[in-house]
């Protein structure tokens, strides 16, 4: 519910701080006092359009903020949480309009686009005023109202889950089907590539070593000559190995005399052993080498074949087996595409059947409850000063298929006079009639889910006497379920409020100034008496006002 409204430098308001109570609040004031300023202020916090003309003359900006208690409103809490805007059971909407026409919007202190502020506002307040921008005029809101009245909102949500899954599967089928020709071409290419790689009889050990094997074979003669020369220098009588062996022996004898030479002797002995090991390894190496031009040619031919394959598949020679396995996997996937389409089609058919079953059940409930809602609202309209008026909740079938929100569109049709035709609610000409129709629907559907705060702007247009009293009764009845704020010109309606606010305007040096104050019990009697009797408040008018307020309590 709306708990506080603060306004600064908006049109004829310099500063304004209002606290709102639960139940029903009535707003009264003389014509031209500026009662509409409250609606302007709230509209700004709800994300409606604002411009520089709303900024008070001589000021650089106007600022409006509205505080809502949302502790018991799970729907708005979930939305705020999804938008990372939650604030411990409170929602603060703040709007700044600069003198140059630019504006900023904030939700719980966070700067947001107007679209977000508007989405939040539509979940908090519903304006029933003389304009066409009301939630009730929106087709989706009319459907939601019927589903709430019929207690079928959950069924509709479940149906939409099926529709979303059905659409997702349909998209998958369409994508797979549209790519079939391309897949066939791709399959032919992949099969050729796989056959070529399999024919190459790839072995990982060969791929890892073939380049080094070819390099060795191609240079075998040179390698044999160099290795043989080194081996000869190591093994000859006066070679390195003989010299190291002799020197190691002599140093070991000297170390027996001086122990300091022992580490050096060990190093020299190790060098001789390493040299001897090198001789063994060189002999083994030379025995493995041979100058074989045929082997070299075969290696060169095989290496050329592998190089060609690696270029085709944009990889290293050592990665050819991985490339082959990847192509095989792609072929398996393409081969399963046809089976995938068949499986998806079967899933789609099952979802369509689920949809039809649940959509038919939903249609049955809606059809039955639409009649009840139509009759109940029509009956309420008779006592709200609209005799001969009638409302019909019309269900029109959609085209055959799977649709979000079911197989029918919901339209609230109305006729305001006997003998006239039913028209769409948005085409009702009279703002006052539209307000009372909204009131009738709200009262009848008061056990349904709705926005927590309802604002009625001059629902008393064109009515008086007993009908006005009924309007007040209906509004008070509605306030048992929602917070009601009603701007009215009628004492009969004003007397039903739990809270009474009076709007007044005075001329000051810097221009007109509108103020809003909450009335005490005595002040409220005077205000109701003023509405009844005019500028001069007589004792009779006060007595009548006291009786009216007492009766309405």
N, C-alpha and C positions, 0 to 999 in steps of 0.2 A: 504494500500500500504506500501511497504518497504520504510522507511524514513532514516534509518541509520544502518550501519554495522560497528562494531568495532571488531578488531582482535588483539590478543596479543600472541606472541611466538608460532604461528602456522606454522610448516614447515619452509619455507623460509621467512616468514613475522615476523618481530619483533613487530612492532606496526602499526596499520592501522585504520584510522577512515574515513569512507566514508559517505557522505550525498547523498541520491538519490532523484531525482525529479520525479514528475508525468510525464506521457507520455512515450517516448521511450529513453532509455539510451543504448548507444553502448559502448562496451568494446573491445579495440584493443591492440596490442602489438606484438613484435617480437616472433617468435616461441621459446618456452622454457622460456619465460619471467615469466611465472607463472600465466597465466590468469585463469587456472583451480583452483587456490587457492580460488578465490571468490566462486566457486561452492562448494569446500570442506568446506569452512567456513559456507556457508548457509546450506549445508546438515547436518552439525553438529547441527545447531539450529533447524533443522526440525526433529531431533530425529534419524537421520541415524547413522549407526555404526561408532565408532571412536576407535582408539587404540593409544598406546604409540608412534608409529612411527610418528605421526602427531605433537608431541611436539618438538619444536625447540631444537637443540642440546645444551646441557648445561643448560637447563631450567627445572624447576620442574613441570611445568604445562603449558598448552595452554588454552586460554580463548576466547570465541567468543560470541558476543551478537548482536541481531538484533532487531531493534525497528520498530514496525508497527503502522500505524495510522488506527484504526478500527472504528472510530466514525460513519462511514456510512455503516458499515458491520454488519447488525443485526444478521446474522447467527453466526458469531464468537462471538459476544457479548453475545448471548444467551448461547452458549456453555461455555464461560468463567464464566458467572454468575452461571450456574448449577454446575460448578466445584469450585465455590467460589474463582475465580481467576480474577474477573473483576477489571479494573483500569482506569476508566474515559476515555474511548475511545482510550486507548493505550494498546498495547500488546508487552511486552519485553520478548524475548526468549534468554536464556543465558545457555551456555554449558561450562563446565570445564572438560578438559581431563588431568589427572595426568600422570606423567612420568611412573608410575607403571601400567598404562592401565585402571585404574578405572576412572569413569566419574560421573559427577553430572549434573542434568538438573533442570532448574528453569523457571517458567512462572510467570511474574510479581512479581519476588522476592520470590516466593513460590517454595520450592523443590517439584518436581513431578516425577513420573515414566516416563521413555522414551516413553511409550505408549501414555501418555497424551500429551507430547510434540509433538509426531508424529501426533496425531489427530489434534492438533491445527495447526501445520505446513501445513498439507494437505488442510486446509481451507484457508491458506494464500498464498501459493506459489505452482505453478505447474512447474516442471522442464521438459523442452523439450530438452533433451540432448541425447548423444549417449550411452544410457544405457537402461536397461529394467525395471528400477524402476520408471516408470512414471504413473501418475494417469490414463492417457488415456489407458493404457494397462489393467486396471482393468475392469472386466465385469460390476461391479456395476456403475463405472464411465461412461462407454459407455451407459448404460441404462439411467443414469441421464442426460447425454448430449442429448440423443434423446428426453427425456421427456421435458427437458428445451427448446429445439428447437421446439417441438410440443406444448409447453405450457400446458403440461399435468402432471406436477409435483404435483399439488394440487390433481388432480384426483387419482394419484397413492398413495398419502398419505392417502386420504380418503379410498381407497380400502384396504390399509394395516390396517387401523383401524378396518374394518370389519373382516379381516383375524385374527387379534389378538383376537377379541371377539369370533369369531367362534372357534378358538383353545382353548380358555378358557372354553367355554361351552362343547366342546368335551371332555376335560379333566375331567370336572365334571361328565359327563355321564359315562365315563370309570371308574372313581373311584366308583361311586354309583353301577354300574353294577358288578364290580369285588368283591364288598363286599356283594352282595345279599345273598349268602349262609350263610355267617357269620351273617348277619342281621337276617336271619330266625332262626338260632340257638339262637341268643341273644333274639329274640322275645319270643320264647318258654320259656326260663328261666325267663324272666321278667314277663310273664303272670302268671307263677307259683308263683313267689315271691309276685306279687300284690294280687293274690287270697288268699294267706296265710295271708297277712297283713289285707286285708279286712275282712277275717273270724274272725280275732282277735277283731273286733269291737272296735277300738281304740277311746278313749275319752281323750282329753288333760288333763282335771282335774284329771282323774284317774292316768294318767302317771306321773303327777307332784307330787302326794301324796301317791302312793301305797307303796313305800318303808317305809315311816314314819308311815303309817297306820299299816303295818305288824309288824314293830318294837314295836309299842304301844300295839297291840293285843297280841303279844307273851310274853310281860312282864306285862300284866294287873294285875296279882295277886300281884306282887311286888310293882307296882305303887300304887295300892289301899291301901296296908298296910302302905306305907310310907306317902302318902297323909293323911290318916286317923289319923295316929300318930301325924302328925304336926297340923292337925285341932283340935285334942283333946287338945294339949298343948296350943293352942291359945284360945279355947273356955271355958275351965274349970273355976270354980269359982276363983281359984287363978292363972288363966292362964295369958298369956302375955297381952291379950286384956283388961282384968279387971284391971291389974296393970297399964297399960298405961293410962286407963281412969281415975283412981284414982289420979295418979301422975299428969296428965294434969290439973285436977281440982284444986289440991293443988297449983300448980305453977301459975295458973291463978289468984288465990286469992292473992298470994305473989306479983304478977305483979301489982295488984291494988295499993300496997304500994310503990313499986319501979318500975318505968316505964322501967328501964334497963332490967328487966326480961321479958318484953313483947315479944321480938324477940325469946327468948328461949322457951317461953310458946307456941308461934306459931309453932315452930318446933316440939315440943312434941305433940301438938294437931294434927299436920299433920301426925306424925308417928302413932298415934292412929287411925286416919281415914284410912290410908294406910293398917294398920293391919286388920281393919274391912272389907275393900274391899278384902283383900286376903282371909278372911274367906268365903265371898260370892263366890269368884272364885273357891276356893277349893271344896266347896259344889257342884257347877255346874260341876266341873271336875269329881268328884267322881260319880255323877249321870250319867255321860256319859260313864263310864267304867263298863265293865262287863267281867267276865272270861268266854269266850265262845270258847271252843276248836274247834268247827266246823268252826266258822268264821275265826279263825287263820289258820286252814288248808286250807280253801278256798283262803285266801289271799296269803298263801305260794305257792299254786298251780298256781295262776294267776301271781304272781311275777316271778316264774320259767319260765312260758310261755313267759313273756315279756323279761326276760333276754336272753332266747334262740333267740328270734327275734332280739334283739339288737346286739348280737354277729354275727348273720348272716349278718346283714347290717352294721356292724362296726360303730355303733353309740350308744349314750346313750338312755335309755328308753324314756326319755322326747322328743327325736328327731325322734321317730318312725313314727309319722304322716308325718313329713317332708320327711322322706325316702320313705314312701308310695306315696306321691304326686310326688316326683321326678321320681319314676319308672313309674308312669302313664304318665308323660310328655315324657319320653323316648319311651314308647310304641306308643304314638301318633306320635312322630317323625318317628319311623320306619314304622308305618302304612302309613305315607305320602311319604315314599321313592319312592314307585312305581309311585305315582302321580307326584312326582318331576321329575323322569326320563322322563315321558311322556311329561311334560311341557318343559323340557330342550331339548328334541328331536324336539319338535315343534319349539322352538326358533332356534335351529341349522339349521333346514330346511329353516326357513325364512332368516337366515343369508346367507345360501348357495345360495338362490335365489337372494338376494341383490348382493352378490358377482358376480354371473354369469351376471347379468344385467350390472353392472358397469365395470366388466372385459371385456365384449364384446365391450362396448363403448370405453374403453381405447385401446383395440386391434385395433379397426377400425381407431382411430386417429393415433396410432403409425404406422400402415401399410401405411397409406397415407403419413405421414410426413417422414417416413423412405425412401421412394422413392425420395421425394424432397431433403432430406439431402444428399442422395447418389449422385444424379445428381449435386447438387451444389458443393459438395466437389470434385467430379471428375473433374468438370469444372475448379475449382481453381487449382487443381494439374497440369493441362495442362500448365497453365501460370507460374507455379513454377518449370519448368524444368523437368517435369515428363510426357512427351508425351506418350500416350498409356496406362498410368496408370488409374486405376479405383478403386473406393471404393464402396462397397455395404454394407448397414446397413441391416444385416440379422436378421430376426425374426424367431426363432425356437420354436415350440409349446412344452410346458411342458406336463407332464402326466396329465390325467384328475383328477381334484380335486381343492382344494382351496389353492392358493399359494400367498406368499408375492410378491409384485411387479407385479402381473398379470399372465396371462396364457402363456406368451412367454419370452424367454431369448433373450437378445439383444447382437449381436456380430458384431463388425466392421471388415469386410473382405476386403482384398485389393489384387490387382494384379498389379505389377509394369511394366509389359511388355505385349504387345498384344500377345494373344495366350496362355499365361500362365494361370494357375488356380488361383482362389481366395484362399487366405490363411488368417488365423487369423492374426490380426494386430501384435500380439506379436511375430509372426514367421517371420516378415520382417527382412531380414538379415542386410540391410544397415542402419546404424545409421543416416546418412544424409537423406535418404529417409524417415525414420520414423519421423525425425524432420520436414521435409516439409509437410508430411501428417498431422502431428499435427498442423502445422501452417495453413494448408488449412482448417482443421476442426474448428480450433479456429476462423479464419476469418469468416467462414460461420455462425458459431453459436455465433458470437460476441454480439448478442442481448440477448443471453441466460445467465442464471446464471453460473458463473464460478469463479475460484479463482481470487482474485483481482490483483495478480502479476504473470506474465508469464515470464519464463526465457528460452531463446533459446540459446543452446550451439552449435555454428558452423552449423547453418542451411544452410550455403552456401557451404557445402562440395560437391564437384563434379559439381558445376555450375559456370557460369561466364557470363560476358557481359550483354545482355538484360534481361536474366532470373534473374540474381543477382539484377538488378534494380527493377524487379517486386517483388522479395522477400522483398527488402527494402520498397517498396510501401505498400505491404501487411502488413508488420510489423507496419509501421506508421499508417496505417488504423486501425489496431487492437489496437494501443495505444490510440485511441479515447475512448475506452471502458475500457481498462485495463492499468496497469503499465507494460511496456515491458522492459526487460533487455536482450540485445542480445550480445553474444560474437561472433565476426566475424573476418574473414581474408580478407574480400572484401571491397574495398573502396566504391563500389556502395551501399552496405548495411550500412556501417558506416556513410555515408553522410546524412542519413535520421534521425539520432538521434537528439532528443532535448537536450540531455546531452551526452558528449563524455568523456569517461574515458580511460586513457592509463596506461597499466601495463608495468613496466620495472624492470629489475633485474641487480644488480651490485654486484661485489665481494668486500667484506670487510674483515677486519682482523679476525672477528669471523665467517666468512662464507658468503654464498650468501644472499643477501637481496632483497626481492621483494617489490616494492612500487606501489601504484596506485594513480594517480592524475587526477583531473578534468581539462580539457583543456579549455583555453581561445579560443576566435574566431581565433586568429592568430595561436595559437598552434595547433588548430584543422586542419587548412589548411595544416600545415606542416606534421601532422600525416597522413592525407589522401593522401598527395603527396608522403610520404614515402611508403605507401602501394601500390600506383600506380607505382612508379619509382624505388623503392629499397633504398639502403643505401644513394646514392647520390641524393639529391633533387635538380632538375633543375628548372629553371624558367618555362619551359613548364609544368612540373609536378605540380608546384604550381598553375599555371593558370588553368590547367585542374581540380585540386582539388577545386579551388574557384568556378569554373563553376558548378561542380558537387554538391557542398554544396548549392549553390544558387538555383539550379534547384530543389533540394530536399526539400527546405524550405517550 
